[in-house]
C-alpha cells in the first residue's frame, strides 16, 4: 500500500501519456496522493482537466503561474513529495535532466529537488536505442535516478521494439519498491570499490586485479536495505549498482577527492583496492623506448583514504569499515591495520592466488572489530555483502 505517500507525477508529451490517467487511478486506489504536473506537449495528449479530476488535485502546468507561486512555490512543490515519478518520460525530458536544464515547470522541479526520482521512459524504438539516449540513461542511473521500463512490443508509431511505456501496474510496483522502507532508510553510506589506475605516462598505467565485485555487491545490499549510497569506483568491468549515486574515478587522488566531497555520511565502506603509490612525474608525453636504456620509475605515496576519513576530526562517519586483502598472517596483519588506520571494523580476507578470491565470485572473510575476530564461512560475495549490510544496519540502529 501507498497510504498517504505523496507522489509528484510529471507527465511529458508522448502518445503514452494517456496511460498516465490509469496510473493516477491506480496510485489513488492504493492511498497515495498524486500531484500532477504536465509539460506543454503533454497537454496535446491528455487534458489538465482529466488529469486533475482523477488526481483530485490541481494539475500544475506553468512555471510562471503567479497563483501557483502564491499557493506553493516550485521549490516546495518538488520537495514536499516522497517520490517524483516521470511517466511517460520523453527522450527530450531525459536529455534535459542530464544537462540540468530548467526551462519549464517539469524540468525546473526535477532540478530543484533532492527527492528520489523514478523515470518511466516512452519513445520510438530508434530514439530509445540512439547512443545519445543510452548515454543519457547511463548518466541518470549514475545520478541515482530509478527506471522502470521501457517494455518491448508494438508501438503506436507502427514499429516494434523497446520503447513502450511500462504498464501502469508495473510502474505502481516500482513506486512501491522505491518507497519501501528498510532499516537503512535515511542513512547515507559511501562505498569505494574497484582498483585504481596510476598513470606512468599518457598510455601506460599501474593497476591491480580487483574486479570491484565485492564493493558492488556491498553497495547493492546497502541499497536493498534502503540506504542512500554514494558509490565511488575505480575502473572496473562490474555493472554499476542501480540506484546508487555513482562517481567514476581513476586514480587514488581522485578517489580521495570524491570521498571527501561525498561526506558527511553515516558510514563509509572502503572496499577499493587503492594503489599505495603513484608514479612521480607521470607527464604528458609517452616514455620512449631507447636502445640499451631501461627507464626507472620513482614513486610517491598516495593518500590513504581509509586512514584519512577514519582520523578526520570533522567528517568521520559513525561507522568506518576497511578491508584488508592479505596473503600472509591475515588476522594479525588485519588487526594491526585496524588500529593503525583508526577504522571500526576490518573485513579481512586471504587473497593468495590459490584461494581464487581476487576476481572470483566467492569470498571467505574475517570481521575484525573491538570484539575480536569473527570467521565467516566461505560464501558468495553477494552473501558476504548482505551479511555485512545487516551488521551495518544493526550497528547504525
Ligand atoms: O593499507 P592497505 O591497502 O592494506 O589497506 C586496505 C584498506 O585500506 C582497504 O579498505 C582500502 O580500501 C583502504 N585504502 C585506502 N587508501 C589507500 C590504501 C588503502 O582507502 N591509499
Boltz pocket constraint, residues with backbone or C-beta under 6 A from the ligand:
constraints:
  - pocket:
      binder: B
      contacts: [[A, 192], [A, 252], [A, 270], [A, 271], [A, 272], [A, 273], [A, 274], [A, 275], [A, 276], [A, 302], [A, 303], [A, 304], [A, 305], [A, 306], [A, 307], [A, 321], [A, 322], [A, 323], [A, 324], [A, 325], [A, 337]]
      max_distance: 6.0
